[in-house]
Amino acid sequence: MRNEKLIHALGNCINHCNYCADACLDDDNVKMMVKCIRTDRVCAEVCSSLAQILATDYDDVQGLVDYCKKVCEACAVECEQHDHDHCQKCAEACRKCAEACESFTA
């Protein structure tokens, strides 16, 4: 499947974002983590939608790929601001996903 690399990166990003959001809920100062949780949730949803669409033969996906890259980059920036291991790993997965979106476009 021609979209396999991107679909794999999307799945990895979805998993890290969902884990990060859940782990942030356990933080002692959860109010400080609200933006991180929201960004994780949106990123996971956008990545999930793109992965499902890429699994079909639908061709008009460039706009969603571009938006997904933007959301992944925003999520990485947000997560990088927090020292938690789960946030740092999420940021890394988001960066890799954004790179995969960029490669898909190239």
LUMSEMI-85595 format. One line per 4 residues: their letters; for each residue x, y, z of C-alpha. Coordinates in steps of 0.02 Angstrom, whole numbers, plus 50000, padded with zeros to 5 digits. Example, Ala and Ser with C-alpha at 12.3 -4.5 7.8 and 13.67 -1.06 7.14 Angstrom:
as> 50615 49775 50390; 50684 49947 50357
% end
This chain:
mrne> 50000 50000 50000; 50075 50167 49948; 50016 50254 50107; 50087 50124 50226
klih> 50229 50231 50299; 50113 50376 50337; 49977 50264 50407; 50105 50185 50524
algn> 50166 50357 50583; 49985 50412 50609; 49948 50258 50715; 50101 50287 50822
cinh> 50053 50470 50845; 49874 50424 50892; 49936 50301 51024; 50058 50426 51100
cnyc> 49932 50568 51101; 49799 50462 51184; 49922 50398 51314; 49990 50573 51347
adac> 49816 50648 51369; 49768 50510 51490; 49930 50525 51589; 49909 50715 51599
lddd> 49742 50687 51686; 49838 50607 51830; 49951 50758 51851; 49945 50843 52021
nvkm> 49918 51010 51934; 49798 50952 51799; 49743 51132 51765; 49918 51166 51701
mvkc> 49898 51021 51578; 49731 51072 51501; 49805 51140 51339; 49914 50985 51321
irtd> 49765 50869 51346; 49658 50964 51220; 49797 50970 51092; 49830 50783 51115
rvca> 49646 50743 51089; 49631 50849 50931; 49793 50779 50861; 49736 50600 50890
evcs> 49568 50635 50805; 49645 50719 50653; 49774 50580 50634; 49637 50449 50652
slaq> 49530 50530 50518; 49676 50542 50398; 49728 50361 50430; 49552 50299 50394
ilat> 49540 50400 50234; 49713 50346 50174; 49658 50165 50195; 49537 50195 50050
dydd> 49580 50240 49870; 49513 50416 49892; 49634 50537 49808; 49586 50711 49870
vqgl> 49680 50705 50036; 49812 50841 50019; 49716 50970 50121; 49693 50848 50265
vdyc> 49876 50794 50256; 49929 50976 50267; 49812 51008 50414; 49871 50850 50501
kkvc> 50052 50908 50485; 50005 51076 50560; 49912 50997 50707; 50054 50873 50740
eaca> 50180 51015 50743; 50070 51114 50864; 50051 50961 50976; 50239 50933 50975
vece> 50271 51114 51026; 50145 51101 51168; 50210 50935 51233; 50391 50991 51225
qhdh> 50351 51123 51355; 50320 50988 51486; 50455 50883 51569; 50349 50726 51587
dhcq> 50419 50575 51495; 50251 50542 51412; 50245 50722 51347; 50421 50710 51276
kcae> 50383 50543 51191; 50221 50614 51122; 50314 50765 51052; 50436 50647 50966
acrk> 50295 50544 50889; 50209 50703 50830; 50369 50766 50749; 50391 50600 50658
caea> 50211 50605 50601; 50231 50784 50536; 50386 50726 50441; 50289 50580 50367
cesf> 50154 50702 50311; 50289 50808 50230; 50364 50655 50142; 50192 50604 50081
ta> 50174 50775 50000; 50346 50770 49917
% end
